[in-house]
Amino acid sequence: MSRTAIWKQVAKLENFGLQVNAVKGKGYRLQQDIDLLSLEVITASLNDSALEIFNHIDLHLSTESTNRLAAAATKVPHVCMAEMQSAGRGRRGREWVSPFAKNIYLSLAWRFSEAGPSLDSLSLCVAVALAKALKALGCDGVELKWPNDVLVDGSKLAGILLEAAGEVGGPVRVVIGIGLNVAMSQDQGMKIDQDWVALNNLVPQRLSRNEIAAALINEMAIALPKFEQHGFAGFDQDWRSFDCLVSRPVKLLVGSGEKYGVARGVDSTGALLIEHDGGIKSYRGGEVSVRVRDET
């Protein structure tokens, strides 16, 4: 290869955010090693149930959003993953920072036979599945903040974005997007406007991103059929064991209004219970967000 051709390849790597060092008399090398995803390695780690359910798994080098890919998939169930996202989103349109080969960006398309109130609690059930997978990977202290934030010591480890499309009374297609911080550096996460943490800083030894991705897919293969059969009732006790808001003072942002109260867990449908104004009222997802008040 000519020197110019090599420079062009190096420029592509730098566009992905990778740092490339020139070594005089030898050539170029990555400043840090990278842990690339591999469909072969991931599928080899899937259990029989996951292999049967998720037989359509795509892996992309770079994409705008894995949720968009999953939404456009013609075959369902379908799993889409990417090394990098250029337009990843969190709840309420927030940017999801997605550096190359550092985190997990995984979206899953699933079809339910019909829409209904039970789907309101799906995000909680997905959060429980994610928390259980992380715990099995050796991550201690995982907590869930209603409706679906995954935290450790108050810092965000993972987030979930659900998008549904369908007709009233008919089948509904849901795209479940999961973003999990694995090995992101402080510099790469500078744009994040809240406290966050990466998984490999929480476990005794470094985890492979392929191992993590397989663990998430395996857990979802259990959780989604269970949710179809039992709804939130199949996850109620697990949610309570991970709930980090219960009995704590909170502020609710409902539209442009604010309400203060004390979190009292969730009801049988997964709605958040808040004690305020002399009673306990329930709140669902959508435009409702919850922030823990200063307890001092």
N, C-alpha and C positions, 0 to 999 in steps of 0.2 A: 504493500500500500504506500501511496505517496504521503508525504508529510501533511499536505493539504487535506487529503482524505481522512487521515487520523484526526486532525483538528476538528473536522466536521463531526466526527463521531463523539469526540470529547465534548463538543458544544451541545450535542443532543443530551448527553448525560448531565451536563450542567443545567440544561433546561428542566430536567426532572428534579433539580435541587440537590444533586449529588456533587460532592466536592472531589475534584480530580487533581492530583499532584503530579508535577513533572519531575522526573528523576534524571538528572543530567547523565547522559551516556547510556541510559537504560530504556527510558520511555515514560509512560504514564501509568498511574495506579490510583485506585480509589482511596480516599483518605480513611474511610471506614468500610468494613465489610457490610454487605447487605444480605438480608434474609428474604429471598424471593419466594413467592407462593408457587406451588406446584400441584396441578390437578391430580397427577399420579400419586403423589405423596398423601394428599388430602383424602382421596377416595380409598386409598389403602388403609386409612385409619377410621373409616366410617363403619358403623355396625350394620348388621343385616337390615334392620328396620330403616335406617337412613338411606341405605343404598336402594332399597325398594321404593321408598317414597320420593327421594330426590335424585332421579336418574337423569336430570337435565341440570348440569352445573357448568357455568361459563366463567372463564377467567380472562380479564382484560388488563393490558398494560396500563392504559390510561383512558378515562372516560369523564364526561361531565358529571354524571351521577349514576350510581348503581341502581338507585330507585327508578330512574327513567328507563334503564335497560330492562329491569324486571317488569315494569309496567307494559313494555312493548313486547315482551316474550309471548310467543304464540302457544307454547306448551306450558301447562301448569300442573303440579308445582315446578318451580324453576328457581334456581339459586344463581345470582350474579355477584361476582367479586371483582375487585380491581386493585391494582398496586397504587393507584393515584386517582383522585377526583379533582376536577377543575371547578366544579360548581356544586359541591356537596352541601346539603342543607340540614339543619336541625329543626326543632320545633319553632313555630311562629316565624319561619323564614330566615332564621339566623344561619350564618355561614358555618359549615362544619370544616374545620381546618384538616386538610387531607394530604400531608406530605408523602412522597414516593417511598413505598416499601417500609413504612414505619408503623402503620396501624392496620386494623382490620376494617375494611369497608365492604359490607355484605348486605345484599338485599334479597328478599325471598318473596316470590309471588305465590299466593295461595288462593283457592276459590272455596267460598262457603256457599252452601245450598241456598241460603236466604239471609238477608240482612235482618237485624233485630236489635233490641236493647242490649242483648248479651255481648254484642261486638264492642260496646263501650268499654268493656273491661279487658279487651284483648291486649291492650298495651301493658297492663299490669301483669298479665300472664306471661307475655314475652319477657318482661323484665325479670320475673321470677326464674324463668328458664335460663336467662343469661346469668343471673346471680348464682344459680346452682352449678352452671358450667364453670364459672370462675372459681367457685369454692372447690370444685373437684380438681381444678388445675393447681391448687395450693395457695390461692389468694384468700387470706383471712380478713375479717372485718368488713366484708361487703355489706352495704346497706342500700335500700331502695327509697327514693324520695318520690312520692306520688306526683304524676302518674307513672313515670317510667325512667327516671334518672338513676343511674347506678353510681354510687359513691363509695369512697373509702376515706374515713376521717374527715368528712365534709367536702372532699375534693372529687370532682367528677371524673369517673373512669370510663364511662360509656353512656351513650344516648341511643334512643330509639325513635324512629319516625314512621308512623303508619299512614298510609294513603289508601283510601277505599273508593271503588267505583262500581256502580250497579244500579239496578232498578228497584223501586219499592216493591217488596214482596217477592222479589226474584233473586237469582244468584248474585253474589257480590264478590268481587275480586279485590283482594287486599295485598298491598305491597308493604312488607315489613323491612325497614331499613335499620341496620345496626352499625354504629360506629364505635370502635373500641380502641382506646389508646394503648399501644403496646410498647413502643421504643422511641417515641417522639422526644426530641430534645427541647430544652427550654427555649432556645432560639426559634425552633420550628413552631412552637406553640405560643409565640408572642402575641398573636392576634386574638387569642382566646380571652374573653372578657370575664372569666370567672376562674376560681381555683380549680386546677385539674391535676391529674396524676397518671402515670403510665404503668401498665401492668408489670413490666420487667423490673420496676423499682420496688415492687411489692412482694415478689416471690423469691425464695431462696436461690434458685438458679434460673438462668435465662430460658425462656420458653420459645420454641419455634412457632412462627406465625402459622405454619401449616398445622401444627398440633392444636393451636388455639381455634383455628377455623373449623377443623374437624370436630372438636368438642362442642362448638356452638351448633353445628348442623346436627350432630347426634342428639343434643338436648332438644332442639326444635322438632325433631322427628318424634319425640315423646310428647312434647307440650301441645302441638297443634291438634293432633287427633284427640288428645285428652280434653282440650278446650271445646272441640266440636261436640264431644259426648256429654261433658259435665258443666261447661261454662266456667264462670269464676269460682264456683263451689269446689272445683278440683284443685284450686290454687290458694284458697282462702288462708289456710293455716300457714303455708309457706310464706305468703305475703306478710302476714303478721310477724313472722320470725325475722324478716329483713327490714320491716318498716322503721324508718329513722325519724319520723315526724310525730308519732303518737305521744300524746301528753305534753307536747312542746308548743309554745306560743308561735303563731304563724300570722302572716299577712297574705290575704288573697287579693289578687288583681283580677277583677271581673270587669272586662271592658275597660272603661276609664275610671271605674270606682275602686275603692279599697275597703276591705273588711279585715278586722283584727279579731283573733280568737285563739282557741286552743284546739289542736288537732286531736280527734278522738278515734283515729283509725279509719276503717272503711266499712261500708255496709255490705250486705250480701250480694250486691251487684257490682262492687268495686268503686262506688262513689265515695268521695272523700267526706268525712264527717267533721264538722267544725262546730265547736261550742262557742256561741256568742249571742249577745242580745237576749240572754235569759233562756236560751234553748239550744238544741243541737240540730243543725241543718246539713243537708247533703249537697255536694257540688260535683259536677262531672267535668270531663276534659274540655277540649276546645280552647277558648280564650281565657280559661282560668289557669293562673300560675300560682305557685306557692313559694314563699320565701320565709326562712326561719328568722324570727325577730331576735334581736339581742336580748338574751335572757337575763342579763345583769341589770 
